[in-house]
Amino acid sequence: MQRAAWAVVFLLFTAGETCRAQEVRVGILSRYHPRAMELRASQTETVVVRIADRNLVLVPDTARDKAEIAVASGELLVTFDGREYRARELQAAGRAGAAEFTLAIPGQVSRRYQGKLAISVREDELAAMVTMPLETAVASVVQAESSPGASAEALAALAVVARSYFMAAKARHRDFDFCDLTHCQVLRSPPLLGSPAARAARETRGLVLAYREQQFAAMFTRSCSGRTRTPAQDGMTENVYPYFAVICDYCHSHPSRWTRSVSREDGALLAAKGEAGRLAVDRRLGWNAVPSNSFETREEGNSVILEGSGQGHGIGLCQRGAEAMAAGGASFRDILRHYFPNTTLRTLPEPPGS
């Protein structure tokens, strides 16, 4: 589907409605290449589905609480309450805006979302996008990207980094701003109110990182090799923030070591393309095929042996190191100052009427 079509969907969906908070548009569930989905109302909230010139109302805990959506001859085929409807796209929301709903791919995955949903057909697959409040997106990333039992201060630092990325890295995709994969930030169902991830988002609400008074798309990594990396080291282009190679005491003292064997061709790709090469190898062989960019190589027969440490690109906030800093009494502000030298924290202005 072309960008213009998504724009029409978005405008139709927000017509007559005042935007009271920052929002982000996230493409969801594309990794499953879906041709069928099931949209279901939450247990407490009615969902209005707009399709062609009709409104279909999904009512919780009734026989009319779900709509089945499939691809048929390049269009959507929507089945609801025993009747079928065809259209080029659909939108779903609550009566007053964003709603909580569940979207499932039968036999594969089911996830809960909060926001406004748009579904169309692209390349004979269902393409789904959720326009959600910024803080809902931040809490969802913190929930998905953090380890169970992570401390409050480490989660708060991650929340600020995730929010900074959302605010400064818009339009990473043609039809929406972000995907729900590691290409952008992993995003799943939002956490429950009162959960650690939800508290981290709430207690840092509106805080973003800035460099020379300009917001930037902050990055994080699961663990580093004892010193964080710069984009230049990974063959990536620097933008607003130059990043710095920061010593990470915990990962230096407790390295997460790994060994892998790859073909000579993949070894050459890794050497030439940096992070882009690593992602290409991981897409083909599995996301843990080459865990990080911090490794040394040696040839062994027709293979290249990689001996490395860390997990991820190694740039920005090290989650493992942040957790250790928090355990030692550091605040989320201390953690951010350490991993993002020469930056400041700014508070986003509250939207009018909020």
ZIZIKA-V871026 format. One record per pair of residues at least 12 apart in sequence whose C-alpha atoms are under 7 Angstrom apart, sorted by the first residue. I is the first residue (numbers start at 1). J is the second residue. Records with the same first field share a line. If there is no record, write none. Layout:
BEGIN
I->J ; J
END
This chain:
BEGIN
1->121 ; 122
2->175
3->174 ; 175
6->175
13->91
20->351 ; 352 ; 353 ; 354
21->133 ; 351 ; 354
22->133 ; 134
23->131 ; 132 ; 133 ; 134
24->131 ; 132 ; 133 ; 134 ; 177
25->129 ; 130 ; 131 ; 132 ; 176 ; 177 ; 178
26->129 ; 130 ; 131 ; 176 ; 177 ; 178 ; 179 ; 180
27->128 ; 129 ; 130 ; 176 ; 178 ; 179 ; 180
28->128 ; 129 ; 179 ; 180
30->127
33->125
34->105 ; 125 ; 126
35->70 ; 71 ; 125 ; 126
36->69 ; 70 ; 71 ; 105
37->68 ; 69 ; 70 ; 103 ; 104 ; 105 ; 106
38->66 ; 67 ; 68 ; 69 ; 103 ; 104 ; 105
39->66 ; 67 ; 68 ; 102 ; 103 ; 104
40->65 ; 66 ; 67 ; 101 ; 102 ; 103
41->58 ; 59 ; 60 ; 65 ; 66 ; 101 ; 102
42->60 ; 100 ; 101 ; 102
43->60 ; 61
44->60
45->60 ; 100
46->58 ; 59 ; 60 ; 94
47->59 ; 92 ; 93 ; 94 ; 99
48->92 ; 93 ; 94 ; 95
49->90 ; 91 ; 92 ; 93
50->90 ; 91 ; 92
51->87 ; 89 ; 90 ; 91
52->87
64->81
66->80
67->79 ; 80
68->80
71->121 ; 124 ; 125 ; 126
74->121 ; 124
75->87 ; 88 ; 121
76->88 ; 89 ; 120 ; 121
88->120
89->119 ; 120
90->118 ; 119 ; 120
91->117 ; 118 ; 119
92->116 ; 117 ; 118
93->115 ; 116 ; 117
98->114 ; 115 ; 116
99->114 ; 115 ; 116
100->113 ; 114 ; 115
101->113 ; 114
111->189
112->189
113->189 ; 190
114->132
115->130 ; 131 ; 132 ; 133
116->130 ; 131 ; 132
117->129 ; 130 ; 131
118->130
135->201
136->190
138->159 ; 162 ; 163 ; 201
139->190 ; 191 ; 197 ; 198 ; 201
140->187 ; 188 ; 189 ; 190 ; 191
141->162 ; 185 ; 186 ; 187
142->155 ; 158 ; 159 ; 197
143->191 ; 197
144->186 ; 187 ; 188
145->186
150->323
151->323 ; 326
152->196 ; 200
153->326 ; 331 ; 332
154->322 ; 323 ; 326 ; 332
155->197 ; 200
156->200 ; 201 ; 204 ; 332
157->332 ; 335 ; 336
159->200 ; 201
160->204 ; 207 ; 208
161->218 ; 219
163->208
164->208 ; 209 ; 216 ; 217 ; 218
165->216 ; 217 ; 218 ; 219
168->215 ; 216 ; 217
169->217
206->347 ; 348
207->345 ; 346 ; 347 ; 348
208->345 ; 346 ; 347
209->343 ; 344 ; 345 ; 346
210->343 ; 344 ; 345 ; 346
211->241 ; 342 ; 343 ; 344
216->240 ; 241
218->316
219->315 ; 316 ; 317
220->315 ; 316 ; 317 ; 318
221->311 ; 312 ; 313 ; 314 ; 315 ; 316 ; 317 ; 318 ; 319
222->311 ; 312 ; 318 ; 319 ; 320
223->310 ; 311 ; 312 ; 314 ; 318 ; 319 ; 320
224->251 ; 310 ; 311 ; 314 ; 318
225->251 ; 252 ; 255 ; 294 ; 309 ; 310
226->247 ; 248 ; 249 ; 251 ; 252 ; 255
227->245 ; 246 ; 247 ; 248
228->245 ; 246 ; 247 ; 314 ; 315 ; 316
229->245 ; 314 ; 315
230->243 ; 244 ; 245 ; 315
231->315
234->274 ; 275
235->273 ; 274 ; 275
243->340
246->339
248->321
250->321 ; 324
251->321
255->309 ; 310
256->309 ; 310
257->308 ; 309 ; 310
258->307 ; 308 ; 309
259->306 ; 307 ; 308
260->290 ; 305 ; 306 ; 307
261->303 ; 304 ; 305 ; 306
262->303 ; 304 ; 305
263->302 ; 303 ; 304
264->302 ; 303 ; 304
266->281
267->304
275->293 ; 313
278->290
291->310 ; 311 ; 312
292->309 ; 310 ; 311 ; 312 ; 313
293->313
294->308 ; 309 ; 310
295->307 ; 308 ; 309
296->308
316->339 ; 340
317->339
322->335
END
